[in-house]
């Protein structure tokens, strides 16, 4: 039976925290790539390391669900381009605001 969760808080309580990391360098990469992912304690460690290194975080439960099911090193599929593009634009704006 496939569970569909409508209450994200309840889902997090059952499955634990999830995190995924994507890398995209316009000069080096053709498309964003999944470079880290995890659930529970590993997700908490990923988030902690990002915060310690001032790496911007974006919460999007549906996106992370898709990214967590991918293999490390996989390119983001075209179906997720628009969502990932929105995240990348948000991060770029955050970085510009921090520089000012």
Residue, then its C-alpha position, 0 to 999 in steps of 0.5 A: x500500500x502506498x501512503x499519501x500524506x496530506x499532513x506534512x507534520x505527521x509525515x515528518x513525525x513518522x519518517x523523520x526529517x529529510x534533506x537533499x543537496x543539489x549542486x549547480x555551477x553554470x560554468x561547469x554543470x549542464x544541469x543541477x545534480x543531486x550530491x547528498x541526501x538523507x533521512x533522520x540523523x543524516x538529514x539533520x547532519x546535512x542541515x547542520x553542515x549547511x548552516x555552519x557553512x552559510x549555505x542557503x537552505x530552502x524548504x520544499x517537502x515535495x521537491x525533497x521527496x523527489x530528490x531523496x528517491x534519486x541516486x547520488x550523482x543523478x541529474x535533476x530530471x526535466x520535470x523538476x527544472x522549474x521548481x529547482x530554477x525557482x529555488x536557485x533564483x531564491x538562493x541567488x537573491x538571498x546571496x545578493x541581499x547578504x552582499x549588500 
